Amino acid sequence: MAHPDPTAPAGLLPQNLPSPAPSTFTLPPAPSNLPHPRRHPLKPGSAKEATARRYVEARMLHVSRRYTKKFQGVDEHGEVGGYDNARDLCRDLGEVVDVLWLSGTRRFCVVLF
């Protein structure tokens, strides 16, 4: 028995079909809900940058604590409990992202992520 040619077509589709026409569909630009960031980033070492950094660190600590409490059950001291759903987590992280976006400070991203 002769071995088939591995480069030969398998016969499933006719080989003389023309190529399809190029697609001309484009998506319209999506509207952005993000506000315009600062024209100039916060100056490194400035009081505004330090305030923004403290806020972001506090919010990330809050997110971390709530994530940890997710596995501990109900809190009897009346404090904020753990995350029950992704919506709450996204809301808390959204606040942090908004501050980073508005501050225009790129150094935060390196420190946080």
N, C-alpha and C positions, 0 to 999 in steps of 0.2 A: 504494500500500500504506500502510495506516495504521500509525503508530508505536505500539508497545505501551506501556501505562501502566507506568512504572517502579515504582510502588507496588503494583501488582497482584501477587498470589501467582503463582508460576511453575507451580503445578499439581503439584508433586512430592509434597507431603504434604497430606492433607486439613486444611482450616483450622478445622474445628469440633471438634478434639480438646480436651479439658479440660487445664488445666495439671497437671503432676505434683504429687503430694503433697510437702510439705516434708520434707526428710530429718531424721530424729531420731537418726542415728548419731553418736556422739561417741567419741573415743578415750579410754581410761582414762589417767590421769596416768602418765607414764613414770617409773620409778624413776631417781633421779639417783645417779651414782657419785661426785659431787663432795662433798667434806667441807664442813662448815659454815665459812664464812669468819669472820674476826675480827669481833667485835661493833663494834669501833671501828677504823678504818683506822690504819696506822702514822702516827705524827706526822711531818709534813714536817720534814726536817732532822735527825731523830733518828738515833742510832747504828744502830738496827734497820733503819730505812729505808735508810741508807747501805749496810749489809751486804746487804740484799736487792737493792739496785740493783747493787752490784758483782757479785753472783751472777748476776743476770739478764743483765748486760752480758757477763760471761764466757761464759755458756751461748750467748748469741746470736752471739758471736764464734766459738765452737766450731762452731755450726751453719753459719755463713757459710763457715768454712774447709773443713768437710766437703763443703759444696755445691760449692765451688770445686775441691776435689780430685776430685770426681766426673768431671771432664773431663780429669784429668791421668794417669789410669791407676794402676798399682800403685805403692805407696810403698816404696822400698827401705830406708828407715830404721826400719821397724817401727812407725811412727806409725799412728794411726787413719786408715784410708782414707776415700775419699769415700762418699757414699750409694749403695747398690746398689738400694734399693727405698724406697717411700714409708713402709713400716712403721718403718724406722729414723729417718727424718726426723720422723715423727709422734711417736715415743717421745721424741726429744730436745726437740721443741717442747712436748710434753705436760708435761715437767718444768718448763719455763719458765712455762707457763700455770698449773700447780699452785701455784707460788710466788706468782705474781701474784694468783691467786684467794685463797690463804690469807692473804696480806698485807693484802688489802682496800684496797690503795693504788691510787687511780685515776690518779695522775700518771704511773705507768709506761706505761699504755696510750697516753697522748699522746706520750710520748718515743719509745716503740718503734714505734708504728704511725703 
